[in-house]
């Protein structure tokens, strides 16, 4: 009786390929899920004595999709991404904490080439007065 010899390395190779494909699929699905829900953290806050200037990177967002809400020490930005890129979220959600309170009525924003620029004056809690 002539038995056909099985190559054990061929079986191991098939298992390795199947596991590798399953891991690739899992990683790809995980990256898509994570990029759609993780808060966006690409913003920069600059300040001087009386003003805040905040730059928020929201590449691919259309101006009409941007929602901006300002509180005295917090800024919230929400925007839809119009570009289908695997490394970018489908929706941007940004929460920015400010050290000093701002004058909410002074806040202004403009959107230029994927960058949202927010400017606001710091709230004055007191003032210097001269002695007569």
C-alpha positions in Angstrom: 0.0 0.0 0.0 1.5 3.2 -1.1 0.6 6.1 1.0 0.7 9.6 -0.2 3.0 11.6 2.0 1.6 14.8 3.4 3.8 17.8 3.6 3.3 19.2 7.1 4.9 22.5 6.1 2.3 23.1 3.4 -0.5 22.8 6.0 1.4 25.2 8.3 1.8 27.6 5.5 -2.0 27.5 4.7 -2.8 28.3 8.4 -0.3 31.1 8.5 -1.7 32.7 5.3 -5.3 32.4 6.7 -4.4 33.9 10.0 -2.4 36.7 8.3 -5.4 37.5 6.0 -7.8 37.5 9.0 -5.5 39.9 10.9 -5.2 42.3 7.9 -9.0 42.4 7.6 -9.4 43.0 11.3 -6.8 45.8 11.3 -8.4 47.5 8.3 -11.9 47.4 9.8 -10.6 48.6 13.2 -8.8 51.6 11.6 -11.9 52.6 9.7 -14.0 52.3 12.9 -11.5 54.2 15.0 -10.9 57.1 12.6 -14.7 57.7 12.5 -15.1 58.0 16.2 -11.9 59.3 17.8 -11.9 62.9 18.7 -9.8 65.0 16.4 -6.8 66.6 18.2 -5.1 68.6 15.6 -5.5 72.1 16.9 -3.1 74.8 18.2 -3.9 77.5 20.7 -1.9 80.7 20.8 -2.4 83.5 23.2 -1.1 86.9 24.1 -2.1 89.2 27.0 -5.6 89.9 25.7 -6.4 87.6 22.8 -6.7 83.9 21.9 -6.0 82.6 18.4 -6.9 79.0 17.7 -6.1 77.0 14.6 -8.1 73.8 14.0 -7.1 71.5 11.1 -10.1 70.0 9.5 -9.0 68.9 6.1 -11.7 68.0 3.6 -14.5 69.7 5.6 -16.8 72.0 3.7 -17.5 75.4 5.2 -21.2 74.8 5.3 -20.8 71.7 7.5 -18.9 73.4 10.2 -20.7 74.0 13.5 -18.9 76.1 16.1 -20.0 76.7 19.7 -18.2 78.9 22.2 -18.4 79.0 26.0 -16.3 81.2 28.3 -13.6 78.5 28.7 -14.5 76.0 26.0 -14.8 75.8 22.2 -16.6 73.0 20.4 -16.1 72.3 16.7 -18.0 69.8 14.6 -17.7 69.3 10.9 -18.3 66.6 8.2 -15.5 65.5 6.1 -16.4 65.6 2.4 -13.3 63.6 1.4 -13.3 59.8 1.6 -9.7 59.2 2.9 -9.0 56.2 5.1 -6.7 58.2 7.4 -9.2 60.9 8.1 -12.4 60.8 10.2 -15.8 61.0 8.6 -16.7 63.7 11.1 -14.5 66.0 13.1 -15.4 66.7 16.7 -13.0 69.0 18.6 -13.3 70.2 22.2 -10.8 72.9 23.2 -10.3 73.9 26.8 -9.0 77.4 27.4 -7.0 78.5 30.5 -8.6 82.0 30.7 -12.2 82.9 30.0 -13.0 84.7 26.8 -15.5 87.4 25.8 -18.0 85.1 23.9 -19.4 88.1 21.9 -15.9 88.9 20.6 -15.4 85.4 19.0 -14.9 85.3 15.3 -14.0 82.5 12.9 -12.9 82.0 9.3 -12.2 78.9 7.3 -9.3 78.9 4.9 -7.8 75.9 3.0 -8.8 73.3 5.6 -7.9 75.5 8.6 -10.5 77.0 10.9 -9.1 80.1 12.6 -10.9 81.3 15.7 -10.1 84.5 17.4 -11.5 85.9 20.7 -10.6 88.5 23.3 -9.9 87.3 26.8 -12.5 88.4 29.3 -11.4 91.2 31.4 -12.1 90.5 35.1 -10.7 93.7 36.3 -8.9 96.8 35.1 -6.2 99.1 36.2 -7.4 102.5 37.4 -5.4 105.6 38.0 -5.3 107.4 41.3 -6.2 111.0 41.2 
